[in-house]
Amino acid sequence: MADNTSKAYDESAGSGASGERSSMAPAAIGAGSPLFVINLCASIAPMHAAGTSLPGLGSYRVYQVARVEDGRTRHRLRLGFFTSEAHAESVLTIVRQQFPTALVTSLCAEDH
């Protein structure tokens, strides 16, 4: 198993029309309860979250994480944070208009 050498890059957005406020740091949302994020895309090259526009979802954080997998750094652009998988799945339908391969995943160590 590869070492996790991830770094999260916060590119906080403004406020949006979403019903669930989520621009807080992961630890502040619900210690002990699972949190969810949407993986927008993955790449071997760094991505810039600042240029990512998701209309109506401005209250969520768009950020990048990086980790070493099989000796290569992989970068993921993520949207978070959701207190329920069901809510993340409902937002996923909107996100897939711009990111067709997006998927919901649980918050993990690389997001901290």
C-alpha positions in Angstrom: 0.0 0.0 0.0 1.4 3.4 -0.9 2.1 6.1 1.6 -0.5 8.9 1.8 1.4 12.1 1.2 -1.7 14.1 0.4 -2.2 17.9 0.6 -5.6 19.6 0.4 -5.8 22.9 -1.4 -8.8 24.9 -0.4 -10.4 27.1 -3.0 -13.4 28.3 -1.1 -16.3 29.5 -3.2 -19.0 32.2 -2.3 -22.5 31.4 -1.2 -24.9 29.5 -3.2 -28.6 28.4 -3.3 -27.9 24.9 -1.9 -29.9 23.8 1.1 -27.0 22.3 3.0 -24.3 24.7 4.3 -21.0 22.9 3.9 -18.1 25.4 3.5 -16.8 24.6 7.0 -13.7 22.5 7.6 -14.4 18.8 7.9 -13.6 18.6 11.6 -16.1 21.4 12.3 -19.1 19.8 10.7 -19.9 16.7 12.8 -17.1 15.0 14.7 -17.8 11.3 14.8 -20.4 11.3 12.0 -19.4 10.3 8.5 -19.1 13.0 5.9 -19.3 12.7 2.1 -17.6 14.5 -0.8 -18.1 14.4 -4.5 -15.0 13.4 -6.6 -15.4 15.7 -9.6 -12.4 14.4 -11.5 -8.9 12.8 -11.2 -5.7 13.5 -13.0 -1.9 13.0 -12.8 -1.5 16.7 -13.3 -2.5 19.3 -10.7 -5.8 21.0 -11.3 -6.9 24.5 -10.3 -10.1 24.6 -8.3 -10.3 28.4 -8.6 -11.5 28.1 -12.3 -14.2 25.6 -11.4 -17.7 27.1 -11.7 -20.7 25.1 -10.3 -23.7 27.4 -10.5 -26.0 27.1 -7.5 -23.4 25.2 -5.5 -21.3 28.1 -4.2 -21.8 27.2 -0.5 -19.7 24.1 -1.0 -15.9 23.9 -1.0 -14.2 23.0 -4.3 -10.7 21.8 -3.4 -7.9 19.5 -4.6 -6.3 16.6 -2.8 -3.1 14.8 -3.9 -1.8 11.4 -2.8 0.8 9.0 -4.0 -0.6 5.8 -5.5 1.7 3.2 -7.1 4.6 5.6 -7.0 2.8 8.4 -8.9 1.0 11.4 -7.5 -2.8 11.5 -8.3 -4.7 14.7 -8.0 -8.5 14.8 -7.3 -10.8 17.8 -7.5 -13.5 17.5 -4.9 -16.7 19.2 -3.8 -17.8 18.9 -0.2 -18.9 18.5 2.5 -22.1 16.6 2.8 -23.6 15.3 6.1 -25.5 12.5 4.3 -24.9 10.3 1.4 -28.4 11.0 0.1 -27.8 14.7 -0.1 -24.5 14.2 -1.9 -26.2 11.9 -4.4 -28.9 14.5 -5.1 -26.2 17.2 -5.7 -24.3 14.6 -7.9 -27.1 14.7 -10.5 -26.4 18.5 -11.0 -22.6 18.1 -10.9 -22.7 15.3 -13.6 -23.8 17.9 -16.1 -20.3 19.3 -16.0 -18.4 16.3 -14.6 -19.9 13.2 -16.1 -17.6 10.8 -14.3 -18.1 12.4 -10.8 -18.9 10.1 -7.9 -19.8 10.3 -4.2 -17.3 9.0 -1.7 -16.7 9.1 2.0 -14.4 11.7 3.5 -11.0 10.2 4.1 -7.7 11.1 5.7 -6.4 13.0 2.6 -9.3 15.5 3.0 -8.1 16.7 6.4 
